[in-house]
């Protein structure tokens, strides 16, 4: 959506990026964004986006980690959703909650795995729209 990002004190405190590492996952990124996009001084988009990204030591670790990442956010969206094939992705899992406010997408490619969750209060940021775009970027490495 085009517009102006509203930077509130609350949102600014919730926008974070953290980098960590472990022996099984030498690279771990965790990003959280919360924002309101204004169009003509009216809220056009009010959403939260969080992503946890791991580069693991081996592909089998990434495959085993994917369900664990989903379990961390399972309470947000528990209904499995079908996905069209996503080129360049080894495995993908998608979930929504009953009223479609939360979406969860887990992508696995080789040693890498990412779990993203976001709000979709008006139905414009659904899995059918965002999953292919997120997968295309993730597949590029």
C-alpha positions as CSV (number, residue, x, y, z in Angstrom):
1,X,0.0,0.0,0.0
2,X,1.2,3.5,-0.7
3,X,1.0,6.1,2.0
4,X,2.8,7.5,5.0
5,X,4.1,5.3,7.8
6,X,2.8,6.5,11.2
7,X,5.6,6.2,13.7
8,X,4.1,6.0,17.1
9,X,6.2,5.6,20.3
10,X,4.6,2.2,20.9
11,X,5.3,0.9,17.4
12,X,8.9,2.2,17.5
13,X,9.5,0.2,20.7
14,X,8.2,-3.0,19.1
15,X,10.2,-2.7,15.9
16,X,13.3,-4.8,16.6
17,X,16.0,-6.9,14.9
18,X,18.1,-9.3,16.8
19,X,21.0,-11.5,15.6
20,X,22.0,-14.6,17.5
21,X,24.0,-17.8,16.9
22,X,24.2,-21.4,18.2
23,X,26.3,-24.4,17.3
24,X,23.3,-26.0,15.4
25,X,22.3,-22.7,13.8
26,X,25.3,-20.4,13.2
27,X,23.0,-17.6,12.0
28,X,19.7,-16.6,13.6
29,X,17.8,-13.4,12.9
30,X,14.6,-12.4,14.6
31,X,12.7,-9.3,13.3
32,X,9.5,-7.7,14.6
33,X,7.7,-4.8,12.9
34,X,4.5,-3.1,14.0
35,X,3.1,-0.2,12.0
36,X,0.2,1.8,10.6
37,X,0.3,3.1,7.1
38,X,-1.8,6.2,6.4
39,X,-3.4,7.1,3.1
40,X,-5.1,10.5,3.0
41,X,-4.7,10.7,6.8
42,X,-6.8,7.5,7.2
43,X,-5.3,4.2,8.3
44,X,-4.8,2.1,5.1
45,X,-2.9,-0.7,6.8
46,X,-2.4,-1.6,10.4
47,X,-0.4,-4.8,10.8
48,X,2.3,-6.7,12.6
49,X,5.0,-8.7,10.9
50,X,7.5,-11.0,12.7
51,X,10.0,-13.3,11.1
52,X,12.5,-15.8,12.7
53,X,15.2,-16.9,10.2
54,X,17.8,-19.7,10.8
55,X,20.8,-20.9,8.8
56,X,21.4,-24.3,10.3
57,X,24.5,-26.5,10.3
58,X,22.8,-29.1,8.1
59,X,19.6,-29.5,6.0
60,X,18.1,-32.1,8.4
61,X,18.2,-29.6,11.2
62,X,16.2,-27.1,9.2
63,X,13.6,-29.7,8.4
64,X,13.3,-30.7,12.1
65,X,13.2,-27.1,13.2
66,X,10.3,-26.0,10.9
67,X,7.6,-27.7,13.0
68,X,9.1,-26.4,16.2
69,X,9.0,-22.8,14.9
70,X,5.4,-23.2,14.1
71,X,4.6,-24.6,17.6
72,X,5.9,-21.3,19.0
73,X,3.1,-19.4,17.3
74,X,0.5,-22.1,16.9
75,X,-1.9,-20.3,19.2
76,X,-2.1,-17.5,16.6
77,X,-3.2,-19.6,13.6
78,X,-4.1,-23.2,13.9
79,X,-5.9,-24.1,10.7
80,X,-3.6,-25.5,8.0
81,X,-4.0,-23.8,4.6
82,X,-3.2,-25.2,1.2
83,X,-0.4,-23.6,-0.8
84,X,0.3,-23.7,-4.5
85,X,3.8,-25.1,-5.3
86,X,6.5,-22.5,-4.4
87,X,9.4,-22.7,-6.8
88,X,12.8,-23.1,-5.1
89,X,11.3,-24.1,-1.7
90,X,11.9,-27.6,-0.3
91,X,8.9,-27.4,2.1
92,X,6.2,-24.8,3.0
93,X,3.6,-24.8,5.7
94,X,0.8,-22.2,6.0
95,X,-1.8,-21.6,8.7
96,X,-4.6,-19.1,9.5
97,X,-6.8,-18.6,12.5
98,X,-10.6,-19.0,12.2
99,X,-11.4,-15.3,11.7
100,X,-8.4,-14.8,9.3
101,X,-6.7,-12.1,11.4
102,X,-3.4,-14.0,11.8
103,X,-1.3,-15.8,9.1
104,X,1.7,-18.0,9.6
105,X,4.1,-19.2,6.9
106,X,7.1,-21.5,7.4
107,X,9.5,-22.0,4.6
108,X,12.4,-24.5,4.3
109,X,15.2,-24.4,1.7
110,X,18.3,-26.5,2.3
111,X,19.9,-25.4,5.5
112,X,17.6,-22.4,5.9
113,X,14.2,-22.1,7.5
114,X,12.1,-19.0,8.2
115,X,8.8,-18.6,10.1
116,X,6.8,-15.5,9.5
117,X,3.5,-14.4,11.1
118,X,1.5,-11.3,10.5
119,X,-2.0,-9.9,11.0
120,X,-4.4,-9.6,8.1
121,X,-7.4,-7.7,9.5
122,X,-9.0,-6.8,6.2
123,X,-8.1,-9.8,4.1
124,X,-5.6,-8.0,1.8
125,X,-2.4,-9.6,3.2
126,X,-3.5,-13.2,2.9
127,X,-1.3,-16.3,2.3
128,X,-2.4,-16.5,-1.4
129,X,-0.9,-13.0,-2.0
130,X,2.1,-12.9,0.3
131,X,3.3,-16.6,0.3
132,X,4.5,-16.6,-3.3
133,X,6.3,-13.2,-2.8
134,X,8.0,-14.2,0.4
135,X,9.0,-17.6,-1.1
136,X,10.5,-16.0,-4.1
137,X,12.7,-13.7,-2.0
138,X,13.6,-16.6,0.4
139,X,14.5,-18.9,-2.6
140,X,17.1,-16.3,-3.8
141,X,19.0,-16.8,-0.6
